[in-house]
Amino acid sequence: MKGNARSEKPTYLCQQCGYRSSKWMGFCPQCRSAEALAQTTTVSTASIEDISVVPATARHTTVRDRNPTGIVEIDRVLGGGIVPGAAILVGGEPGIGKSTLLLQVADRIASTVGPVLVATAEESAHQVQMRARRIGVASDDVLIAPVHDVDAIVGLADQCQAAVVVVDSIQTVSTVEASGSAGGVSQVRDSAARLISFAKKSGTPVVLVGHVTKDGSIAGPRTLEHMVDVVLYLEGEADAGLRFLRSIKNRYGSANEVGVFEMTAEGLAQVSDPSGLLVAQRDETSSGSVLFPAIEGKRPMVVEIQALVVETGASVPRRSVNGLPPARVHQILGVLSRHAGLPLATKEVYVAVMGGVKITEPAADLPVALAVASALNGFPLGRIAAWGELGLTGDIRPASRPAVRKGEIERISAGPIISPETGHRNLAKALAEAGLTRD
């Protein structure tokens, strides 16, 4: 038929990483797996008859905007809501609250937009109903289907005309078109591809829940994160109440936003003022504590950085870091020893960001340095706030968006501020200004 091409040819596939080869090999050259490549048949088709071509401008077509979920913290991360036809991947450690949060989202969407199909392959319908009762799900349009087959999920979504489809989880569903068991590389990739294809053709957003590995990345082939439109991670300490929803990838908005929630008996509650909550329990009379106005996307959030310095008899003093890049903290300790003369070579140093927050921006260098110096001298800094990148020569360099950081510090009535914008360009002088050393 004109416009069509169809061919079938054998190929060989690695069951571990998904590497495909045109010839058989007794091992995988990509992931070095000792298992031989398995033979599969690739059917390639090309047709232009059913393809709809539309102009990029919206003058001749109707472009549907995003639909708000009704949960402000999630809409902030998504860039305003869920885009029709979007494929969203939500990852997080077991028990962090992924299923609970998505059930709350399903309830909001079902009450305003339309039915939401929750395809659960990990739990029975009764177990999901128990959770729904506990967190107060009220809409009858939240439909629960215990199903493992991807084609059955697509069929049910068409049958109930779902506004959104939630698949919990992508590692537990499978398709007959792929080899191997559920959770395998080929099954995860092909199942996700089938669901994403359904989302694009029907305009129905699909939310995929993903398991994470020991190193914190989403299990399955790395291409899974490239296939979807949005990748979200739900993070937080297992024994702490705060949860942070981070956008790692977002084709429809900023990829640096964060939503803050607090785990309660009734589910995840939004935290509209994370700065106030994170510093509410702070003891201003203790040494080794400094406030830092972090920037998450467009949002300022004041966190508390704590440090503890103690004597040790070990030949190699211990350095423990939580919530910050360890290599950067070790670098700061070296700068403090060299340019501020602090005797840290024989001391154990512990540094942590309180509340389970993870900070990666270099603007946290100066508050870490101040916290360590305060802990070493036993001198409390009260409500001092600081930011600035620390150079290896002891200079302090400006950070992004200083006006926003300053505004957030003033909003919670903290201060004084030590930063490059307030004239503190040198580490030794900044420590002296805070009363930690003599200038």
ABEGO torsion letter per residue (X at the ends): XBGBBBBBBBBBBBAAAGBBBABBBABBAAAGBABBBBBBBBBBBBBAAABBBBBABAAABBBBBBBBAGBAAAAAAAGGEBBBGBBBBBBEBBGAGAAAAAAAAAAAAAAAAEBBBBBBAABBAAAAAAAAAAAGBABAABBBBBBABAAAAAAAAAAAGBABBBBOBAAABBBAABBEBBGBAAAAAAAAAAAAAAAAAAGBBBBBBBBBBAAGBBBEBAAAAAABABBBBBBEBAABABBBBBBABBAABBAABBBBBBBBAAEBBBBABAAAAAAAABBAABBGBBBBBBBBEABBBBBBBBBBBBBBABABBBBBBBGBBAAAAAAAAAAAAAAAGBBAAABBBBBBBBGGBBBABAAAAAAAAAAAAAAAAGBBAEABBBBEBBBAAGBBBBBBGAAAAAAAAAAAGBOBBBBAAAGBABAAAAAAAAGABBX
